[in-house]
Amino acid sequence: MQRKITLYGKHIPIEFTVRWRRVLQSVSEVFEASSTCIIRQQTPTLEVVATNNNAKAPFQEGCIIDNAYQELFTPVLHHDLELFIDNIAQAGSDAAPLLAPLEIVSLYVVPIHWPGNKSFGMLCVMDEKPFGERAKHKCLMNTFQLLFENELHLLLEMHEREHYSRLFEGKKAELDEFSKELVRKETRIKELKTKLELSTSQRN
């Protein structure tokens, strides 16, 4: 049974998540990387909402990422910067202690936004070996980034249509009930009028 993913408290239809997984598999193939995923920022946590087809990926779909990684991803989530680490052994940062236990040697992360530029999360590419020559594909990351942002735009549009559809149905139900009440009152008025006419006729 497919797990339901919610964003902004809204259910994401399975056709969206299926497309995301397929795109992530394409990202993985372009970079020849073992793992790709979409991570959602849901303060104060980070949740993996979709992954490529890799059962051994360090971050599995549905998992909540430890808060220790918040600082590592701060440039991406809070400053809209990309994070590129070709080799954690040469990164000269605090990344190695966090990533080495997960067997992540190289990491490429870009931000993803909701319409209106509100942060949604990140698109991540990870591998057990340095990117090396594969780093030349970095120029394609923007295409994948825009593709996912377009998906979020479509998602919000869909929920907006559903919202107004529910409002319309609610108002329609109210109008239907109001019309029924008018009919009932009109019927009652006719009954009273008939009784009044009959009473007047009898008196005459």
KEVEXLUM-643209 format. One record per residue: residue number from 1; y, z, x of N, C-alpha, C in turn. Coordinates in nm, 2 decimals, padded with zeros to 4 digits. Example, Ala and Ser with C-alpha at 12.3 -4.5 7.8 and 13.67 -1.06 7.14 Angstrom:
NODE pos    n.Y    n.Z    n.X   ca.Y   ca.Z   ca.X    c.Y    c.Z    c.X
NODE   1 -00.57  00.78  01.32 -00.45  00.78  01.23 -00.33  00.78  01.32
NODE   2 -00.22  00.71  01.28 -00.11  00.71  01.37  00.00  00.79  01.29
// end
This chain:
NODE pos    n.Y    n.Z    n.X   ca.Y   ca.Z   ca.X    c.Y    c.Z    c.X
NODE   1 -00.12  00.00  00.08  00.00  00.00  00.00  00.12  00.00  00.09
NODE   2  00.22 -00.09  00.06  00.34 -00.10  00.14  00.43  00.02  00.12
NODE   3  00.49  00.07  00.23  00.58  00.18  00.22  00.71  00.13  00.17
NODE   4  00.77  00.21  00.08  00.91  00.18  00.04  01.01  00.23  00.13
NODE   5  01.10  00.14  00.18  01.21  00.18  00.26  01.34  00.19  00.18
NODE   6  01.42  00.29  00.21  01.54  00.31  00.13  01.66  00.31  00.23
NODE   7  01.77  00.24  00.19  01.89  00.24  00.27  02.00  00.27  00.17
NODE   8  02.09  00.37  00.21  02.19  00.41  00.12  02.13  00.46 -00.01
NODE   9  02.01  00.51  00.00  01.95  00.56 -00.12  01.89  00.45 -00.20
NODE  10  01.89  00.33 -00.16  01.84  00.21 -00.23  01.71  00.16 -00.18
NODE  11  01.62  00.12 -00.27  01.50  00.06 -00.23  01.52 -00.08 -00.18
NODE  12  01.45 -00.11 -00.07  01.46 -00.24 -00.01  01.33 -00.32 -00.06
NODE  13  01.35 -00.43 -00.13  01.23 -00.50 -00.18  01.14 -00.54 -00.06
NODE  14  01.01 -00.55 -00.08  00.92 -00.58  00.02  00.94 -00.72  00.09
NODE  15  01.00 -00.81  00.01  01.03 -00.94  00.07  01.13 -00.93  00.18
NODE  16  01.22 -00.83  00.18  01.31 -00.81  00.29  01.24 -00.76  00.41
NODE  17  01.16 -00.66  00.39  01.09 -00.60  00.51  00.99 -00.69  00.57
NODE  18  00.93 -00.78  00.49  00.84 -00.88  00.54  00.92 -00.98  00.63
NODE  19  01.03 -01.02  00.58  01.11 -01.11  00.66  01.16 -01.05  00.79
NODE  20  01.20 -00.92  00.78  01.25 -00.85  00.90  01.14 -00.84  01.01
NODE  21  01.01 -00.81  00.96  00.90 -00.80  01.06  00.88 -00.94  01.13
NODE  22  00.89 -01.04  01.05  00.87 -01.18  01.10  00.97 -01.21  01.21
NODE  23  01.10 -01.18  01.17  01.21 -01.21  01.27  01.19 -01.12  01.39
NODE  24  01.15 -01.00  01.38  01.13 -00.91  01.50  01.01 -00.97  01.58
NODE  25  00.91 -01.03  01.52  00.81 -01.09  01.60  00.86 -01.21  01.68
NODE  26  00.95 -01.28  01.62  01.02 -01.40  01.69  01.10 -01.35  01.80
NODE  27  01.18 -01.24  01.78  01.25 -01.18  01.89  01.16 -01.14  02.01
NODE  28  01.05 -01.08  01.97  00.95 -01.04  02.07  00.90 -01.16  02.15
NODE  29  00.88 -01.27  02.08  00.82 -01.39  02.15  00.93 -01.45  02.24
NODE  30  01.06 -01.45  02.19  01.16 -01.51  02.27  01.18 -01.43  02.41
NODE  31  01.18 -01.30  02.40  01.20 -01.22  02.52  01.07 -01.19  02.59
NODE  32  00.96 -01.24  02.53  00.82 -01.20  02.59  00.81 -01.05  02.61
NODE  33  00.86 -00.98  02.51  00.86 -00.83  02.51  00.75 -00.78  02.42
NODE  34  00.70 -00.66  02.46  00.59 -00.60  02.38  00.64 -00.54  02.25
NODE  35  00.76 -00.50  02.24  00.80 -00.42  02.12  00.95 -00.45  02.08
NODE  36  00.96 -00.48  01.95  01.10 -00.49  01.90  01.11 -00.42  01.77
NODE  37  01.22 -00.36  01.74  01.23 -00.28  01.61  01.38 -00.28  01.56
NODE  38  01.39 -00.24  01.44  01.52 -00.21  01.38  01.53 -00.06  01.35
NODE  39  01.63  00.00  01.41  01.65  00.14  01.39  01.77  00.17  01.31
NODE  40  01.75  00.25  01.21  01.87  00.28  01.12  01.93  00.41  01.16
NODE  41  02.06  00.42  01.16  02.13  00.54  01.18  02.15  00.61  01.04
NODE  42  02.09  00.73  01.03  02.11  00.80  00.91  02.14  00.95  00.95
NODE  43  02.26  00.97  00.98  02.31  01.10  01.03  02.24  01.22  00.96
NODE  44  02.18  01.31  01.04  02.18  01.32  01.19  02.06  01.26  01.25
NODE  45  01.98  01.17  01.18  01.86  01.12  01.24  01.87  00.97  01.26
NODE  46  01.77  00.92  01.34  01.75  00.78  01.36  01.61  00.74  01.31
NODE  47  01.60  00.64  01.22  01.47  00.61  01.16  01.43  00.46  01.19
NODE  48  01.31  00.44  01.23  01.26  00.30  01.25  01.22  00.24  01.12
NODE  49  01.29  00.14  01.08  01.27  00.08  00.94  01.18 -00.05  00.95
NODE  50  01.17 -00.11  01.06  01.09 -00.23  01.07  01.05 -00.25  01.22
NODE  51  00.93 -00.31  01.24  00.89 -00.34  01.38  00.82 -00.47  01.38
NODE  52  00.80 -00.52  01.51  00.71 -00.64  01.52  00.57 -00.60  01.51
NODE  53  00.48 -00.70  01.52  00.34 -00.67  01.51  00.28 -00.61  01.64
NODE  54  00.30 -00.49  01.66  00.24 -00.42  01.78  00.20 -00.28  01.74
NODE  55  00.07 -00.25  01.73  00.03 -00.12  01.69  00.05 -00.02  01.80
NODE  56  00.07 -00.06  01.92  00.09  00.03  02.03  00.24  00.05  02.07
NODE  57  00.33  00.00  01.98  00.47  00.01  02.01  00.51  00.16  02.02
NODE  58  00.61  00.19  02.11  00.65  00.33  02.13  00.71  00.39  02.00
NODE  59  00.78  00.31  01.93  00.84  00.35  01.80  00.78  00.28  01.69
NODE  60  00.71  00.35  01.60  00.64  00.29  01.49  00.72  00.29  01.36
NODE  61  00.70  00.20  01.27  00.77  00.19  01.15  00.76  00.32  01.07
NODE  62  00.87  00.37  01.03  00.88  00.49  00.95  00.90  00.62  01.03
NODE  63  00.89  00.61  01.16  00.90  00.73  01.24  01.05  00.77  01.25
NODE  64  01.07  00.90  01.27  01.21  00.95  01.30  01.22  00.98  01.45
NODE  65  01.32  00.92  01.51  01.33  00.93  01.65  01.39  01.06  01.69
NODE  66  01.34  01.12  01.79  01.39  01.25  01.84  01.54  01.25  01.87
NODE  67  01.60  01.36  01.84  01.75  01.37  01.86  01.79  01.35  02.01
NODE  68  01.69  01.37  02.10  01.72  01.36  02.24  01.77  01.22  02.27
NODE  69  01.73  01.12  02.19  01.77  00.98  02.22  01.91  00.95  02.16
NODE  70  01.97  01.04  02.09  02.11  01.01  02.03  02.21  00.98  02.14
NODE  71  02.21  01.06  02.25  02.31  01.03  02.35  02.28  00.90  02.42
NODE  72  02.16  00.86  02.44  02.12  00.73  02.50  02.18  00.62  02.42
NODE  73  02.17  00.63  02.29  02.22  00.52  02.20  02.36  00.53  02.16
NODE  74  02.43  00.63  02.20  02.57  00.65  02.16  02.66  00.53  02.19
NODE  75  02.65  00.46  02.30  02.74  00.34  02.32  02.72  00.24  02.21
NODE  76  02.60  00.23  02.16  02.56  00.13  02.06  02.61  00.17  01.92
NODE  77  02.58  00.29  01.89  02.60  00.34  01.75  02.75  00.38  01.73
NODE  78  02.81  00.43  01.83  02.95  00.48  01.81  03.06  00.40  01.87
NODE  79  03.02  00.31  01.96  03.12  00.23  02.03  03.10  00.08  02.02
NODE  80  03.00  00.04  01.94  02.97 -00.10  01.92  02.94 -00.18  02.05
NODE  81  02.88 -00.12  02.15  02.85 -00.18  02.27  02.70 -00.21  02.28
NODE  82  02.67 -00.31  02.36  02.52 -00.33  02.38  02.47 -00.25  02.49
NODE  83  02.35 -00.22  02.49  02.28 -00.14  02.60  02.18 -00.22  02.66
NODE  84  02.19 -00.25  02.79  02.09 -00.33  02.86  02.04 -00.26  02.98
NODE  85  01.92 -00.23  02.99  01.86 -00.17  03.11  01.74 -00.26  03.15
NODE  86  01.76 -00.32  03.26  01.66 -00.41  03.31  01.54 -00.34  03.37
NODE  87  01.57 -00.23  03.43  01.46 -00.15  03.49  01.51  00.00  03.50
NODE  88  01.44  00.09  03.42  01.49  00.22  03.42  01.48  00.29  03.55
NODE  89  01.39  00.24  03.64  01.38  00.31  03.77  01.51  00.28  03.86
NODE  90  01.58  00.18  03.82  01.71  00.14  03.89  01.83  00.16  03.81
NODE  91  01.81  00.23  03.69  01.93  00.24  03.60  02.03  00.34  03.65
NODE  92  01.99  00.44  03.72  02.08  00.54  03.77  02.14  00.62  03.66
NODE  93  02.06  00.65  03.55  02.11  00.72  03.44  02.01  00.82  03.39
NODE  94  02.04  00.88  03.28  01.94  00.97  03.22  01.83  00.91  03.14
NODE  95  01.83  00.77  03.14  01.73  00.70  03.06  01.59  00.72  03.10
NODE  96  01.57  00.73  03.23  01.43  00.73  03.28  01.35  00.85  03.22
NODE  97  01.40  00.97  03.22  01.32  01.08  03.17  01.28  01.06  03.02
NODE  98  01.37  00.99  02.94  01.34  00.97  02.80  01.25  00.86  02.78
NODE  99  01.26  00.75  02.86  01.19  00.63  02.83  01.05  00.62  02.90
NODE 100  01.05  00.68  03.02  00.92  00.67  03.10  00.80  00.72  03.03
NODE 101  00.81  00.84  02.96  00.69  00.89  02.89  00.64  00.79  02.78
NODE 102  00.73  00.70  02.73  00.69  00.61  02.63  00.65  00.47  02.69
NODE 103  00.64  00.47  02.83  00.61  00.35  02.90  00.71  00.24  02.87
NODE 104  00.83  00.27  02.85  00.94  00.17  02.84  01.01  00.16  02.97
NODE 105  01.00  00.04  03.03  01.07  00.01  03.16  01.20 -00.06  03.14
NODE 106  01.20 -00.15  03.04  01.33 -00.23  03.01  01.36 -00.21  02.87
NODE 107  01.49 -00.22  02.84  01.55 -00.19  02.71  01.67 -00.28  02.68
NODE 108  01.68 -00.34  02.57  01.80 -00.42  02.53  01.83 -00.38  02.38
NODE 109  01.95 -00.33  02.36  01.98 -00.28  02.23  02.12 -00.33  02.19
NODE 110  02.13 -00.38  02.06  02.26 -00.43  02.01  02.29 -00.36  01.88
NODE 111  02.41 -00.34  01.84  02.44 -00.28  01.71  02.42 -00.37  01.59
NODE 112  02.40 -00.32  01.48  02.39 -00.40  01.35  02.48 -00.33  01.25
NODE 113  02.55 -00.40  01.17  02.65 -00.35  01.08  02.62 -00.39  00.94
NODE 114  02.66 -00.30  00.85  02.67 -00.34  00.71  02.80 -00.42  00.69
NODE 115  02.81 -00.49  00.58  02.94 -00.56  00.55  03.05 -00.46  00.55
NODE 116  03.16 -00.50  00.60  03.27 -00.40  00.62  03.27 -00.33  00.75
NODE 117  03.18 -00.37  00.84  03.17 -00.32  00.98  03.12 -00.17  00.99
NODE 118  03.06 -00.12  00.88  03.00  00.01  00.89  02.87  00.01  00.96
NODE 119  02.85  00.10  01.05  02.73  00.10  01.13  02.60  00.12  01.05
NODE 120  02.51  00.03  01.07  02.38  00.04  01.01  02.28  00.10  01.11
NODE 121  02.28  00.04  01.23  02.19  00.09  01.33  02.18 -00.01  01.44
NODE 122  02.05 -00.04  01.49  02.04 -00.11  01.61  01.92 -00.21  01.60
NODE 123  01.93 -00.31  01.68  01.82 -00.40  01.70  01.77 -00.38  01.85
NODE 124  01.65 -00.34  01.87  01.60 -00.30  02.00  01.49 -00.39  02.05
NODE 125  01.49 -00.42  02.18  01.39 -00.50  02.25  01.34 -00.41  02.36
NODE 126  01.21 -00.38  02.37  01.16 -00.30  02.47  01.03 -00.36  02.54
NODE 127  01.01 -00.33  02.67  00.90 -00.38  02.73  00.85 -00.28  02.84
NODE 128  00.72 -00.30  02.89  00.67 -00.21  02.99  00.70 -00.26  03.13
NODE 129  00.77 -00.37  03.14  00.80 -00.43  03.27  00.95 -00.47  03.27
NODE 130  01.01 -00.49  03.39  01.15 -00.53  03.39  01.17 -00.67  03.32
NODE 131  01.29 -00.69  03.27  01.32 -00.82  03.21  01.32 -00.93  03.31
NODE 132  01.38 -00.91  03.42  01.38 -01.01  03.53  01.45 -01.14  03.47
NODE 133  01.38 -01.25  03.49  01.43 -01.38  03.45  01.44 -01.39  03.30
NODE 134  01.37 -01.31  03.23  01.38 -01.31  03.08  01.52 -01.27  03.03
NODE 135  01.60 -01.21  03.11  01.73 -01.17  03.07  01.82 -01.28  03.04
NODE 136  01.78 -01.40  03.08  01.86 -01.52  03.05  01.86 -01.55  02.90
NODE 137  01.77 -01.49  02.82  01.77 -01.51  02.68  01.86 -01.41  02.60
NODE 138  01.94 -01.33  02.68  02.03 -01.24  02.62  02.13 -01.31  02.52
NODE 139  02.16 -01.44  02.56  02.26 -01.51  02.48  02.21 -01.54  02.34
NODE 140  02.08 -01.53  02.32  02.02 -01.55  02.19  02.03 -01.43  02.10
NODE 141  02.05 -01.31  02.16  02.05 -01.19  02.08  02.15 -01.18  01.97
NODE 142  02.27 -01.24  02.00  02.37 -01.25  01.90  02.33 -01.32  01.77
NODE 143  02.24 -01.42  01.79  02.19 -01.50  01.67  02.10 -01.40  01.58
NODE 144  02.02 -01.33  01.65  01.93 -01.24  01.58  02.01 -01.12  01.51
NODE 145  02.11 -01.08  01.58  02.20 -00.97  01.53  02.27 -01.02  01.41
NODE 146  02.33 -01.14  01.41  02.39 -01.19  01.29  02.30 -01.22  01.17
NODE 147  02.17 -01.26  01.21  02.07 -01.28  01.10  02.04 -01.15  01.03
NODE 148  02.03 -01.04  01.10  02.00 -00.92  01.03  02.12 -00.87  00.95
NODE 149  02.24 -00.89  01.01  02.36 -00.85  00.93  02.38 -00.93  00.81
NODE 150  02.34 -01.06  00.81  02.34 -01.14  00.69  02.24 -01.09  00.59
NODE 151  02.12 -01.04  00.63  02.02 -00.98  00.55  02.08 -00.86  00.47
NODE 152  02.16 -00.77  00.55  02.22 -00.66  00.49  02.32 -00.70  00.38
NODE 153  02.39 -00.80  00.41  02.49 -00.86  00.31  02.42 -00.90  00.19
NODE 154  02.31 -00.97  00.20  02.23 -01.01  00.08  02.18 -00.89  00.01
NODE 155  02.13 -00.79  00.08  02.08 -00.67  00.02  02.18 -00.60 -00.06
NODE 156  02.30 -00.58 -00.01  02.40 -00.52 -00.09  02.45 -00.60 -00.21
NODE 157  02.45 -00.73 -00.19  02.48 -00.82 -00.31  02.38 -00.80 -00.42
NODE 158  02.25 -00.79 -00.38  02.15 -00.78 -00.48  02.16 -00.65 -00.55
NODE 159  02.19 -00.54 -00.48  02.20 -00.41 -00.54  02.32 -00.40 -00.63
NODE 160  02.43 -00.48 -00.59  02.55 -00.48 -00.67  02.52 -00.55 -00.80
NODE 161  02.45 -00.66 -00.79  02.41 -00.74 -00.92  02.33 -00.65 -01.01
NODE 162  02.23 -00.58 -00.95  02.15 -00.49 -01.03  02.23 -00.38 -01.09
NODE 163  02.33 -00.32 -01.02  02.42 -00.22 -01.07  02.50 -00.27 -01.19
NODE 164  02.56 -00.39 -01.18  02.64 -00.44 -01.29  02.55 -00.48 -01.41
NODE 165  02.43 -00.52 -01.37  02.33 -00.56 -01.48  02.30 -00.44 -01.56
NODE 166  02.28 -00.32 -01.49  02.24 -00.20 -01.56  02.36 -00.15 -01.65
NODE 167  02.49 -00.17 -01.59  02.60 -00.13 -01.67  02.62 -00.22 -01.79
NODE 168  02.59 -00.35 -01.78  02.60 -00.44 -01.89  02.50 -00.40 -02.00
NODE 169  02.37 -00.38 -01.95  02.27 -00.34 -02.05  02.30 -00.21 -02.12
NODE 170  02.37 -00.12 -02.04  02.41  00.01 -02.10  02.51 -00.01 -02.21
NODE 171  02.61 -00.09 -02.17  02.72 -00.12 -02.27  02.67 -00.20 -02.39
NODE 172  02.58 -00.29 -02.36  02.52 -00.37 -02.47  02.44 -00.28 -02.57
NODE 173  02.37 -00.18 -02.51  02.30 -00.09 -02.60  02.40 -00.01 -02.68
NODE 174  02.51  00.03 -02.62  02.61  00.11 -02.69  02.67  00.02 -02.81
NODE 175  02.70 -00.11 -02.78  02.76 -00.20 -02.88  02.66 -00.22 -02.99
NODE 176  02.53 -00.23 -02.95  02.43 -00.25 -03.06  02.42 -00.13 -03.15
NODE 177  02.43 -00.01 -03.09  02.42  00.11 -03.17  02.55  00.12 -03.26
NODE 178  02.66  00.08 -03.20  02.79  00.08 -03.28  02.78 -00.01 -03.39
NODE 179  02.72 -00.13 -03.37  02.71 -00.23 -03.48  02.62 -00.18 -03.59
NODE 180  02.51 -00.11 -03.55  02.41 -00.06 -03.65  02.48  00.05 -03.73
NODE 181  02.57  00.13 -03.66  02.64  00.24 -03.73  02.74  00.18 -03.83
NODE 182  02.80  00.07 -03.79  02.90  00.00 -03.88  02.82 -00.05 -04.01
NODE 183  02.70 -00.11 -03.98  02.62 -00.16 -04.09  02.58 -00.05 -04.19
NODE 184  02.54  00.07 -04.13  02.51  00.18 -04.21  02.62  00.23 -04.29
NODE 185  02.74  00.24 -04.23  02.86  00.28 -04.30  02.90  00.18 -04.41
NODE 186  02.89  00.05 -04.38  02.92 -00.05 -04.48  02.83 -00.04 -04.60
NODE 187  02.70 -00.02 -04.57  02.60 -00.01 -04.67  02.63  00.11 -04.76
NODE 188  02.67  00.22 -04.69  02.70  00.35 -04.77  02.83  00.33 -04.86
NODE 189  02.93  00.26 -04.80  03.05  00.23 -04.88  03.01  00.14 -05.00
NODE 190  02.93  00.04 -04.98  02.89 -00.04 -05.10  02.82  00.04 -05.20
NODE 191  02.73  00.13 -05.16  02.66  00.22 -05.25  02.75  00.31 -05.33
NODE 192  02.85  00.37 -05.26  02.95  00.45 -05.33  03.03  00.37 -05.42
NODE 193  03.07  00.25 -05.38  03.15  00.16 -05.47  03.07  00.13 -05.60
NODE 194  02.94  00.10 -05.58  02.86  00.06 -05.69  02.85  00.18 -05.79
NODE 195  02.83  00.30 -05.73  02.82  00.42 -05.82  02.95  00.44 -05.89
NODE 196  03.06  00.42 -05.82  03.19  00.45 -05.88  03.22  00.35 -06.00
NODE 197  03.18  00.22 -05.97  03.20  00.12 -06.08  03.11  00.15 -06.20
NODE 198  02.99  00.20 -06.17  02.89  00.23 -06.28  02.95  00.35 -06.36
NODE 199  03.00  00.45 -06.28  03.05  00.57 -06.35  03.17  00.53 -06.44
NODE 200  03.26  00.44 -06.39  03.38  00.40 -06.46  03.34  00.32 -06.59
NODE 201  03.23  00.24 -06.57  03.19  00.15 -06.68  03.13  00.24 -06.79
NODE 202  03.06  00.35 -06.75  02.99  00.44 -06.85  03.10  00.51 -06.93
NODE 203  03.21  00.55 -06.86  03.31  00.63 -06.93  03.39  00.54 -07.03
NODE 204  03.39  00.41 -07.00  03.46  00.32 -07.09  03.38  00.28 -07.21
// end
